[in-house]
């Protein structure tokens, strides 16, 4: 069983079936981190429910071909503006499967529910 706002099941060690990043976050467009506010998604015949922010781990700092630690990026940069009050670094969101179905490359993604971002950074929490 997964945890978060929308519980579900997952066969992954990562706690949720799907990790979502928007193109605006990856490409640096006008509205980065829009996925923080998307609380319901439909793609293909599948429906997904927002579970929680994705807290990134040290694997993001490993060079994937060699398996060697490559340095502090991207976590150092993200920590400058995405560090949570609990000390983690948020990047992307995790979703639970509400209705299983087929998803194919090129399927449109429709946001079916919007909500507020749960991100409250350490900077915002400081007096």
N, C-alpha and C positions, 0 to 999 in steps of 0.2 A: 504494500500500500504506500502511495506517495503522500507527502505532507504538503502543506501550503493551503492557500485559500480554496482551491478546488482539488479535493483529493481524487485519486484515481489509482490505477495500477501501472506498473512499469517493470520491464525486464532489464532495466539498465541500472548500473550502480550510481548513476547521476541523479537519482530521485524522481525524475519526471521523464515522460516519454518524448518530449520535444523541447528544444532550446531554440528560441526565436530571436533573431536580430533583424532590424529593418535596414533597407538599403541606405536610408538617410544616416543611420548610425555608422555603417561601414564606409560610405562614400563621403561623409562630411557635408551632407546637403543641409538645407535650411532648418529642418526640425530633427536634430539627432535625438536618439533614445525615445522615439515615439512609441516603440513597443512596450515601454513601461506603462503606458495608459491603455493599451489594447487588452481588454479583459475577456473578450470572446472572439473566436476566429472560426471561419468556415473556409475550407479549401478542399477541392474535389468533393467527395461525399462525406468528408470527415468534419466533425465539430470539435473544437478545442476550448478549454476553459483555463483562464489564467490561474496559475498556482502560486508563483512567487518570483521575485527577482533572482537572476542567476548570479551567484557569488562565485567569482573566478578563482581558480587555484593555480598553483605553481606550474602545472603542466603547460600553461600558456607561455612559459619562459623556456621551454625545451625545444631545441632544434629537432624537428620531426624526423628528418632523415638519419641523423647520427644518434639521436637520443641523448645528446649532451645538453647540459644547461647552457643557454645562450646569453643570459644576462637578465637585467631587471625589466626589460620591456616585454609586453605592453603594460604590465601591472603598474609600473612606476608612473607612467603618464596618466592612466586611468585613476590611480589613487589620488591624484591631484584634484579631481573633481567628482569622483564616484565612490569615495570611501564611505561606508555606512557607519552609523553610530555604534555598531557592534564590531567594527574593525575590518570587515570584509570589503572587497571591491566588487561592485555590481556592474555587470555588462551583459545586457540581454535579459530575457525573461524565460521562465519555464512554464510549460503548458501541460495539462492533463487531457487525455482523450475522453470526450463526453460521448461521442458517437463514432465508433470505428468505421473506417471506409477506405477507399482507395485514393491515394494522392500521387499525382504524376508531375514530373518536371514541366513547368510552364503553366500549371494550374493557377488561376487567379486566387488571391487571398482576400477575403472580405472580413472586415471588422464588424462583428455583430453586437458588440457591447464595448463602450468606452468607460473608463473610470479614472480616478486619480492615481498618480504614481505613488508607490509605497516608499520610494527612495527619500530618505531623510539623511543627509550627509553629516559627517562629523562637524564640518564647518557650520552648518545650519544649527546644530545642537549647542555650539559654543556660545557662551553669554557675550 
